[in-house]
Amino acid sequence: MSKKVAVVTGGNKGIGLAVSRGLAEKGFHVVLTSRNVQNGEKACRTLTSEGLDVVFHKLDVTQPAEIKELRHFLEKGYGRVDVLINNAGIFKDAKETPVLHTKIETIEETLKTNTFAPLLLCQELVPLMKKHGSGRIVNVSSGLGQLSDMQGHYAAYRMSKAALNAVTRILACELAGTNIAVNSICPGWVKTDMGGPDAERTPEEGADTAVWLATLPDRGPTGKFFRDRSEIPW
């Protein structure tokens, strides 16, 4: 396939759906993934009805076997992957629960989706990027994971995003010189199932920086943290 291929996790709604639309509008062939087949296929139909080049692929990011199957699907169907948007995430913290009362099971479950899954996806898909000498990885993080502004409560979510930022930094360092850029973004407080109806931003506003980083030219920034296309502290 001559078109560049982009994979978006959690692409069936919210920020993921907006990123999928944004990348397809820029000429990418988008592989929209979701663990829920019905919702994923519905989102895909919505985008294809707009004339966009999008296909659906089932992916539960907590299942390593499904991540490996995604790689095989990409290898067989396209022989490449150019962009990975690690968007799928969960927020399991009970409201205002102090860290001293946060269940370890909640932290483990949150890390599995928000941190381990993006790393596993990178481990499987970066080799495909290396074959073509180019790639863009965008990890959807959060300001709640900033160590420079770390506060109390929401411990599981905060830890998972801080750890995801560490993955970004480590991977960017190890991929230096490969033309594979790895960056984190904070989309802000977005009107999604997670953000709620009172959030300040639309999914499109939350997706803008991810689409921008995914489409940057060679020798662009890597190993950075962005909000609204501007670098922010870790």
C-alpha distance (Angstrom), angle and dihedral (degrees) to the residues before:
residue distance angle dihedral
M1 . . .
S2 3.80 . .
K3 3.80 93.3 .
K4 3.77 118.6 88.1
V5 3.80 113.4 -107.4
A6 3.81 123.1 -135.6
V7 3.81 126.4 -169.9
V8 3.80 118.6 -155.3
T9 3.80 120.0 -171.5
G10 3.78 117.8 -150.2
G11 3.79 87.8 17.0
N12 3.78 98.6 152.2
K13 3.81 97.4 87.0
G14 3.79 147.5 2.7
I15 3.78 118.2 6.1
G16 3.81 92.8 -5.0
L17 3.78 92.7 56.1
A18 3.81 91.2 46.6
V19 3.82 90.8 50.0
S20 3.80 90.8 48.7
R21 3.80 90.8 52.0
G22 3.80 92.6 45.0
L23 3.80 94.3 51.4
A24 3.80 93.1 44.4
E25 3.79 89.7 51.0
K26 3.81 87.4 55.7
G27 3.79 91.6 55.8
F28 3.79 103.0 -93.3
H29 3.78 124.5 139.1
V30 3.80 98.6 -126.1
V31 3.79 124.7 -151.4
L32 3.78 102.3 -157.9
T33 3.80 111.5 -159.8
S34 3.78 131.5 -165.1
R35 3.79 135.2 159.1
N36 3.82 89.8 -134.5
V37 3.79 107.8 71.8
Q38 3.80 97.0 -163.6
N39 3.80 93.8 50.8
G40 3.79 92.9 42.4
E41 3.78 93.8 50.8
K42 3.80 90.9 47.0
A43 3.81 91.3 52.5
C44 3.78 90.4 47.5
R45 3.81 91.6 51.7
T46 3.79 89.8 50.9
L47 3.80 91.7 55.2
T48 3.80 96.5 41.9
S49 3.81 88.9 50.7
E50 3.81 85.4 61.5
G51 3.79 89.4 56.7
L52 3.80 94.4 -103.2
D53 3.80 125.0 144.7
V54 3.81 102.4 -118.6
V55 3.81 133.9 140.4
F56 3.78 129.4 -172.9
H57 3.79 125.1 -126.3
K58 3.79 123.5 179.0
L59 3.78 113.0 -121.8
D60 3.77 131.0 166.4
V61 3.80 99.7 -169.9
T62 3.81 91.5 -154.5
Q63 3.81 90.8 64.7
P64 3.83 112.6 79.9
A65 3.80 91.1 -164.0
E66 3.81 90.6 59.0
I67 3.81 90.6 49.5
K68 3.81 89.8 53.2
E69 3.81 89.7 47.7
L70 3.80 89.5 52.9
R71 3.79 89.6 56.0
H72 3.81 90.7 51.1
F73 3.82 89.8 48.8
L74 3.81 90.9 52.5
E75 3.80 93.9 44.6
K76 3.79 93.5 49.5
G77 3.78 97.8 40.0
Y78 3.80 102.7 37.5
G79 3.79 110.8 1.0
R80 3.77 89.2 -135.7
V81 3.77 149.7 54.1
D82 3.78 121.5 -158.9
V83 3.81 104.6 176.3
L84 3.79 133.4 32.9
I85 3.80 119.0 -170.8
N86 3.81 109.4 -168.6
N87 3.78 96.3 -158.9
A88 3.82 105.3 138.7
G89 3.78 110.9 107.0
I90 3.78 145.4 148.1
F91 3.82 136.2 -143.5
K92 3.79 109.8 -155.2
D93 3.81 102.2 159.3
A94 3.78 116.3 121.8
K95 3.79 108.9 -123.5
E96 3.81 113.7 -79.3
T97 3.82 93.5 -12.6
P98 3.82 108.4 163.2
V99 3.79 116.9 -123.3
L100 3.81 89.6 -115.7
H101 3.80 88.4 63.8
T102 3.81 98.8 38.3
K103 3.79 111.6 117.9
I104 3.78 115.1 -120.7
E105 3.80 87.5 -136.4
T106 3.81 89.2 61.4
I107 3.80 90.9 51.8
E108 3.80 92.2 47.1
E109 3.81 92.9 49.5
T110 3.80 92.0 47.5
L111 3.80 93.8 48.0
K112 3.79 90.7 48.9
T113 3.80 92.3 59.5
N114 3.80 103.4 28.6
T115 3.81 101.0 38.9
F116 3.79 115.1 11.3
A117 3.81 94.8 45.7
P118 3.83 95.4 54.7
L119 3.81 89.2 48.3
L120 3.81 92.3 50.1
L121 3.80 90.3 48.5
C122 3.80 90.1 52.1
Q123 3.79 91.1 48.4
E124 3.81 90.2 54.7
L125 3.80 101.0 38.2
V126 3.81 105.5 35.3
P127 3.84 90.7 74.5
L128 3.83 88.0 59.9
M129 3.81 89.7 51.0
K130 3.79 90.8 49.8
K131 3.81 90.7 55.8
H132 3.80 89.3 63.8
G133 3.79 95.4 36.4
S134 3.77 94.7 -122.6
G135 3.77 142.3 75.9
R136 3.79 146.3 147.9
I137 3.81 123.9 -145.3
V138 3.80 120.8 -172.4
N139 3.81 119.0 -172.2
V140 3.78 112.6 -160.6
S141 3.79 102.6 -138.1
S142 3.80 132.0 157.0
G143 3.75 142.2 -121.6
L144 3.80 85.3 -117.0
G145 3.80 85.8 72.7
Q146 3.79 95.3 56.0
L147 3.81 110.1 118.9
S148 3.80 88.7 -159.9
D149 3.81 89.6 63.4
M150 3.80 101.5 25.6
Q151 3.80 112.7 154.3
G152 3.80 138.1 165.3
H153 3.81 133.2 -65.8
Y154 3.82 130.3 28.9
A155 3.80 87.3 65.7
A156 3.80 98.7 166.4
Y157 3.79 94.0 49.9
R158 3.81 93.4 42.8
M159 3.81 92.6 50.2
S160 3.80 92.8 46.7
K161 3.80 93.1 52.9
A162 3.80 94.2 43.5
A163 3.80 87.7 52.4
L164 3.81 90.8 47.4
N165 3.79 88.6 54.3
A166 3.80 88.2 53.0
V167 3.81 88.8 53.6
T168 3.80 88.3 52.6
R169 3.80 93.3 52.1
I170 3.81 95.2 44.1
L171 3.79 94.5 46.7
A172 3.80 93.5 45.6
C173 3.79 89.6 52.8
E174 3.79 93.9 48.2
L175 3.82 92.1 47.0
A176 3.80 95.4 48.9
G177 3.80 110.2 138.8
T178 3.81 95.2 20.0
N179 3.82 97.1 95.2
I180 3.80 88.8 -119.6
A181 3.80 108.6 127.3
V182 3.80 120.5 -158.2
N183 3.79 121.2 -168.1
S184 3.80 140.7 160.4
I185 3.78 125.7 -136.0
C186 3.78 136.2 -162.5
P187 3.82 105.8 -148.8
G188 3.79 92.5 -166.8
W189 3.79 126.5 -130.4
V190 3.79 102.7 -31.3
K191 3.80 132.6 -174.3
T192 3.81 98.5 -110.0
D193 3.79 136.3 120.7
M194 3.81 86.6 -85.5
G195 3.81 98.0 40.8
G196 3.79 96.0 43.4
P197 3.82 131.7 -142.3
D198 3.81 94.9 -68.2
A199 3.80 94.2 61.5
E200 3.78 118.5 124.0
R201 3.81 101.3 -130.5
T202 3.77 140.1 59.6
P203 3.79 119.9 -125.6
E204 3.80 88.1 -110.2
E205 3.80 90.8 57.2
G206 3.78 90.1 47.9
A207 3.80 91.5 49.6
D208 3.81 97.7 48.0
T209 3.81 98.2 87.4
A210 3.81 92.6 46.5
V211 3.81 91.5 53.3
W212 3.80 90.1 45.9
L213 3.81 93.0 52.6
A214 3.79 92.0 44.7
T215 3.79 91.0 56.0
L216 3.81 101.0 41.4
P217 3.81 116.4 129.2
D218 3.80 122.4 -112.4
R219 3.80 118.8 -66.4
G220 3.78 91.0 31.6
P221 3.81 124.3 142.9
T222 3.79 120.6 -59.7
G223 3.78 133.3 179.0
K224 3.81 91.6 28.6
F225 3.80 138.0 125.5
F226 3.81 117.8 -131.7
R227 3.77 141.2 -171.9
D228 3.82 120.6 178.2
R229 3.82 89.9 -4.7
S230 3.81 90.7 -60.0
E231 3.80 125.5 109.9
I232 3.81 116.0 -110.2
P233 3.83 131.6 -169.3
W234 3.77 121.4 -88.6
